[in-house]
Amino acid sequence: MMRFILTFVFAAAMFVQAAFAQLETSPLSVKSGDESHAFTVELATTPEEIQQGLMFRETLAPDAGMLFDFGTTRPVSMWMKNTLIPLDMLFIFEDGRVAAIARNTQPGSLRSVSPGVPVRAVLELPGGRARELGIEPGDTVVHTLFGNTGG
């Protein structure tokens, strides 16, 4: 029985990792004051991708993240179920402005994390990265999703 459970858990973890390999990636930057911080992000756009998020990841590079596109501006709530690493969550308005930041969210927590206002998207970065780079509410996330890339 124990061997079956371990095999099932291993197979599920491999399936999850294979699913991540298929997510589209995109360049993104965060403009904070006179500085611009570049990232390569995975895009979570389907309900399944949004629900999965960064679950089961053991690492996340300092210049990596995940951008959750909710399709429209609406109330959102995130959690850290099955998430193994701390994350910074940047809640983003339709125009790319950062509405709020949840810093160093606790791995595995089932506590609901919400900005308290409707947003279009959430950017998850490695925990502590927003503070390290001086990213604050009011800064701008530059990405094609927000129509603010100038190109």
N, C-alpha and C positions, 0 to 999 in steps of 0.2 A: 504493500500500500504506500509506504513512504517513498519507494522508488518511483511509483506512478506519479505521486504529487510532485516530486522533484523534477521528473521529466516534463510534466505539464507546465510547471513554472518556468523551466528553461525554454521550452517551446514558445510559451507566451512572450517571454522576454525577447527571443529572437524575432518573433513576428513583429513586435513593437519596434525593434531596431530597424528591421527591413522597411517598415512603413515610414520611418523618419527619413530614410535614404531617398524616398521618392518626393519629399516636399520640395517645392520650388524655392530657390534662394534669390535674394535680391540685395543690392546695395542700399544702404540707408545711412543718413547722418543726423546727428543731433546738434543744432546750432545753439550754443550757450554763450551769450555775450559775444566776444570777438572770436571765439573758438568754434571749430566744427569737428565733431568726433565721428569717425567713420566706423560702420559696422557692416557685416554681412549677416542678413537675417533670413530665417526660414519663414515662409508665409503659411499661416494657418487660416484657411478661408471657409472650409466646409464644417458643418457641425461636428463631424467625427474628428477632424484635425484640431478644432478648437477644444473639444472635450479632452483629447489626448495631450495636447500641449507639450510640455517638456517632461512629462512623467517618465520615470525610470532612467533618466539621463544621469550619468555619474560625473560628468564634467561639462563645462561650457567655456569655450575660449573667451578671453577678455574682449575680443572684437566681434563676438557672435551674439545672436539673440533670436527671438521669435516674435514676429509681428502678427497679432490676432486682428483680423478684419471682420467686424461684425456686420458689415454691409450697409448699415444705417446708424445714425446716432440713436442710442438707446441706453437705458440703465444696464450696467453690467456688474457681474460679481465673479471673482476668481477665487480659486482655492489651491492648496498645495498637496492634495491627495496624491500619493505615490510619487511625489516629486522628491528627489534625493538631495538636491542642492539648494542653498538659499538663492533667492532671486530678487531683483528690483523690478517692480511693476510700474511702468509709466502709462498712465491713463491719458488718452489723447483725444482732443476735440477734432471735429471734421476738418478744420483748417491746419492741423498739425501741431497746434499749441498743446503743451503738456498741461493737463488740468490738475493732476495730483500724482504723487509718487508714493508707493508702498515700498519701503526700503528693507532689504534683508528679510524677506518673508520666511517664515519657519518651515523647513522641509517637513512634509508629511501632515501638516496641519489641515484640519477640516474647517477651520475658521474662514468665514466669508470675508473677502477683501474687496471693497468697493470704494470708488471715489466720492460717492454721494451725489454725483451729477451725471446726466447722460453723456456718453462718449462714443466715438466712432471705432476706436481701436485701443489695443493695449500692446505695449512693447515690453517684453521680458528680457532682462539683461542679467549677467552674473551678479549675485548679491554683493553689494558694496560698490559696484562699478559707477553708479550714478553719483554717489558722494565723491568718489575718487576723482571723477572728471568735472565735478562742480555743476552737474545737471540739476536744475530746479524747475518747479512749476513755472509756467510762462515761457520756458525755452521752446524751441521749435524742432519737431521731428520732420526732416525733409525726406520725402519719398513720393513716388508716383501716386500712391494711394490718396495722398492729400492734395495732389495737383500743384505742388509748390516746388517742383524741381527746376523750373525755369527753362526746361528743354523740350 
